[in-house]
């Protein structure tokens, strides 16, 4: 409604300006035509006066009135119908008429309504005179009045018609928007619908509805993931808490001291799980951490050094010569490598190897290889989902929380890289596993290549 009112008001102002402009142009044109006719008559009378052939009365056509005055303002000659004794114009109006066409009252000419008057000097220098020509201008006012009335009435009808059309068009345009609003209200209020209505027309409103429905789908997917995440987190937290409670209850009932080593192991497991949950929550909500130039080989050696006392050896191998620099967050990269190595140490049979090198197509590759049972090809995408643990990882003492590779996938994505899983020895028994983290490398000019 407000849009229609504003557009109608703007249109009304524009039409009003148009009426004023058109009537002004019409008046100017009519006065210009009248003045041209009066000037032609004045030129003709002045020629007769110059030649000394001025007749009396002066012959003119139509309603034009002419007087010829001397320097003292006395009437020398006049046309039929004009006053032959008294000058029609007083001295001040005569002076103004000599400067240009004027509109005066027709009473001095004995005519009702206004007159357009022109005057010019003529005659020999020995006896100069002034030719005064007057033409009734009442028709001009009548024509302008009629035209103005017709324009006002016509524009009023046009304005009403355009306002009605605008009302219909705006209503038709906004009807799908109102349908979207009503649909959104049902979704957010009653929750009876899961999508917004999509109009049939292929226009911006339809594209908006499609975009909003896509957003709703993503929000619904996110909500489901959050619900599943909360449920899984509650389940995972319940296990160590239940174990702690059981051991404490047994100790209370039997009167014996609980095994502090078991309690500490459960507390450590619970602490690790909570830390992983917090890290994933920050990765979901916070902005990616700041990046800097990192020597990938140096960082890998520092992480490998932590596994000097691991159950099997963890070695480092540099693939190729030269420094391999990447644009990444060193803390996030260290966590990525540590999670992958932890997983490899858990399942490897004899050893784990960490390698760093440049990729053939540009970028850097961080690889971790073990000779364990590997991961079936069908499960390689699923292991990056949260709380996903394969059958061999279900043991409470040796298995992880199912968040390690999920954290790897999230942190690598934040660094602009990717993770791939493959068999170390395809067809072998066991096939082993090779995890490769592909990262964009850092060049000397500051650019980043992938």
N, C-alpha and C positions, 0 to 999 in steps of 0.2 A: 504493500500500500504506500509506504513512504517513498519507495523508488518511483512509483507512478506519479505521486504528487510532485516530487522534485523534478522529474522530467517534464511534467505538464507545466509547472511553474516556469521552468527554463524556456519551454516552447512558447508560453504566453508572452514572456518578456521579449523573446525574439520576434514574435509576430507583431507586438506593439511597436517595437523599433521599426519593423518593416512598414507598418501603417504610416507612422510619422514620416519615414523616409520617402515613401511613395507619394504621399500627399504633398510633401515639400517639393519633390521633383515635378509633380503635376502642376502645382502653382507656379513654379519657376518657368516651366515650359509655356504655360498659357500667358503669363505676364511677358515672357520674352517675345512670343508671337504678337501680342497686342502692341508692345513697344516697337517692334519692327514695322508694323503697319502704320503706327502713328508717326514714326520717323520718316517713312516714305512719303506720307502726306505732307509733313513739314518740309521735306526737301522739295517737293513739287511746288508748294506755295512760296517757298523762299526763292525758287527759280523765277517764278512769275514776278515776285517783288523786285528781284535784281534786274529784270528786263523792263520793268515799268509797265507791265501788262496785267497788273493785279485787278481782277474784276471784283465787283461788289454787287451782290453777295458772292463769296468765294464758293466755287462749286466743289463739294465733297460728297462722298457716298455714305450710305448707311447712317449710323448714329454718331458719326464723328463730328465734333464741334471744333471750329477754328476761329481764332481772333488774331489780328495783326495790330500790334501796339507800337507807339512811338517811344522815344527815350523817356518821356514823362509819364508813360503808362496810359496814354489816351488811346482809345480804340480807333484805328484807321479803317479797318475793314473787318468783316465777320462773315461767317457762313450762315446759311439759313438756320434759324433756331438758336443761334448764339446771341448773347447780349451785345448790342451795338453801341451802348453808351458807357457801361461800367466794365472795367477789366475783370475777368473771372478770377484772377489770382492776385492776392495782395503782394506787395513788394518782396517780402521774405520768401514766400512760396515760389514767386517768379525767379528769384535768384537761385533757389534750390533746383528748380526745373531746368535752368540753363546748365546745371552741372550734371544732370542725369534724370532719367524717368522717375516720376514721383506718383504716389497714390494720395489723392486728396478727396475731400468730400465733394459730392456732386451738387450740393445745394447752390454753390456759386455759379454753376453752369445751368441751374434750373433743372437738374436731373436727380432722381432718387438713386441713392446708392453711391458707391465710390467711383472715382474716375482715375484713369492712368493718364498722366499729363507729361508731355515733352515740350521743350522750348528751344529755339535756336535763333541767333541773330542773323539778319538778312538785310538786303537793300543796299543802295549806294552809300558811300561814306558821307555824302552831303545830307542825306536824310535817312539814317539807319532806322531799322525797325526790328521788332521781335515777333516771331511767329510762335503762337501757342496753339497746340493741338491737344484735345482731350478726347479720350475714348472711354465709354462706360465700362467699368470693371465688375459690375454686379454679376455678370455671367461667369466670371472667373470664380468668385466666391461660391456661386451655386454649384458649379462643376466640381470644385474641390470638396464642398460639403457632401454632395451626392457620392462622389468617389470614396470619401472617408467613411461615410455611413455604410456603403456597400462593402468596403474592405473590412470594417469592424464586424459587420454581420457575417460576412463570408469567413473571416478568420475565426470568429467564435464557433461557427458550425464546424470548421476544419479542426479547431482545437478540441472540441468535444469528440469528434470522430477519432482523432489521433489518440486522445486519452483513452477512449474505449478500446481501440485496437491495442494500445500499449498495455492496458489492464489485462486483456485476453492473452497477449503474448507473454507478458511477465508471469501471469498466472500459470500458463502452460509450461514456461521455462522452469519456474520454481516448484511446480508440483512434484517432480522427481526428487528435488531437494527435501521437500517436506516428507516424502515417503522415506528418504534416507534417515531423516531426523526421527521419524516415528519408529523405524526399524532399529535405530541405535538406542532409542529409549527402551524398547522392549528387551534388547540384549543386555543393557546395563542395569535395567530395573528388574523385570520379571525373568529375564534369561530364557525366554521361550524360543528365541531364534538364535542361530549361530552364524548367520550371514545377513547382510543387508540386501534389500531388494535392488535388482539391477534393471534399469529402464531398457525398453526395447530400442530406443533411438541410439545410433552410433555417434555420440557426441562426447563433449567433455564430462557431462554428468555421468555417463556410463563408464568412462575411463576412471572417474573419481570413485564410483561404486566398486569397480573391479579392484582398484588400488586399496580401498578401505577393506574390502573382503580379504585381499591378500594379507593386509596387516593383521586383521582379526585371526586369520589362520595361523600366522606366525605367533601371535600372542597366545592363542590356544595351545599351539605346540610347545611354546615356552612354559605355559602353565602346567601342562602335563609333565614336561621334563622336570619342572620344579617339584611337582607332587611326587613323581617317582624318585627324585633325588632325596627328598625329605624322608620318604618311606624307607628307602634303602639306607640312608644315614641312620635313621632311628633303629633299623634292624641291626646294622653293623655296630652301633654303639651299645645296643642291648647285650650283645654277646660278651664283651669284656666286662661290662658292669655285672652281668649275671654270674660270670665266673668269679669275680671278686666277692660278690655277696655270698655265693655258695661256700667259698673257702672260709670266709669270715664266720658264716653260720656254723660250719662244721667245727671250726676252732672253738666257738662259744659253747656248742653242745658237748663236745668231747673234753673241753678244758685244756686242750693242747695249744701250743703256739703255732700260728699259721706259718706256712712255708713262705718266708719273705721273698725268696727268689721267684717263686711263681707269682706272688702278688706284684712284685716289681716288673715282671715280664708283661703282666696284664696292663699295668699302669703305662708302661712304655708303648704297648700296642694301642692303648686308648689315646695317649698323647699324640702318637704318630697319625692316627686316624683323624683326630681333631685338627691337627696342623694341616693335613691334606685337604680337609673340608674347607678350612679357612682360606687356603691358597686358591682353591677352585672358586670359592665365593668372590674373592677379590678379582680373579681373572674374569669372572662374568660381569662384574659391576664397574671395576676401576678402568682407568685409561691404561693403555700399554705402558710398561716401564720405559724409562729413557734408554736410548741406545748409545753405544760408543764403539770405537774401533777396538776389536779384541783379537789378540793372537790366539787362534783356535788351538794350535799345537801346545802352546804354553798352558792354556786353561785345561786341556785334556790331561797333560802330565800332572798337573796339580790334583785333579780329581782321581786319577789312577793311583797316586801316591797314598790316598786314604785307604786303599785296599791291600796294603802290604801284609796285613794279618788275616786276610780273607781265607776261606776254606780251600780255595784253589788260586793259582796265580792269575793276576790281571796284568797284561802287558800292554805297552804302547808302541805303535808302529807309525812312523811318518812316511806317507806315500809321496815320493817326489821331493825335490829340493825347494828351498825358498820358504819365505814366511807366508802362511795362509791367514789373511786377515778377513774378518767379517764385521758387519755392522749389526751389533746385537747388544742385549743386556747381559753382562757377564754372570750375574747372579742367576738369571733365568736359564742361561746355557749350562751353568754348573749343575743346577737342579735337574735339567733334562738329562744330562749325561749320567748323573748319579742314579736317577731312577732306572735308566736303561741298564746300567751296569749292575745295579741291585737285582734286577730281574734276571739278568744273564748269570750272575753268580749263584742265584737260587736254583737254577735248573741245569747249568752246565755240568758236564761229566768230568772234564780234566782241566780246562783252561778257558779264559776269556781274553779276547784281543780287542784293543781300542785303536782305531786308525784315523788319521786325518790326512786329507789330500784335496786337490782341486778337481772339480768335475769337468768332464770333457766339454760340455756345453757352456761352461762358465759357472762361477760360484764355488762353494766349498762343500765338502762331504765329510761328515763325522760318522764313522762306522763303528758298531760294536758287534763282534762275532763270538758265538759260543757253540759248543758241540753237544748241546742238550737235545731234548726231543723235538724242539721247534714248535711252530704254531701252524695248524692246518690252514690251507689257503682260504677255506670258507669262513674261518674265524678271524682273519687278519684285520678286517675292518671293524669287527665287533669288539676287539680287545681295547680299542680306544674309547669305548663308551664307559661311562662311570659305573663302578661297582660290577664290572664284568670280570668274572674269573672263570677260567676253563676248569675242567674236571680235576686236572692234576694240581690246581692251585687252591683247592677247597680245604686243604688241611689247615687247621687253625694255627699250628706251630710253625709250619714252613711256608704257607701261602701268604700272599699279601692281602691288602684290603680291597684290591680291585680298582684303585685310584691311580696307581703309578703311571700306567701308559695313558690314562685320561689326562693326567697333568702334563705329560710329555706332549701329547697332541695339542693341548691348549696353549702351552708356552711356545712351542715351535710356530704355531699359527700366528701368535703375537709378534714373533720375530720376522715374519714374512717368509718362513720356510715351509718345508713339508717333510713327512716321515714315511718311509716305505719299509715293508717287511718282506724277507725272502729266505729261502732255504740256503744254508751255508754250503751244503753238499746235496744238490738235488738228486733224489733217488737213493741216497745213502741211508744207513740205519745205525744211529739216528741221523736225521737230516741236518740237525743243528739249526741255528737261526742267525741271520744277519740283519741288523737294524741300521738303516742309513738315514741320517738327518741332513737334508739338503738346505743350505743357507746361502743368502746373497753375499757375495764377496765384496770387499772394500778395495777400491783402486786408489792410486796415489792422488788423482785429481779430485778426490772427494766424492765421486759418483759411486753408485751402488749397482752392481750387476747381479743378475740372478741366473 
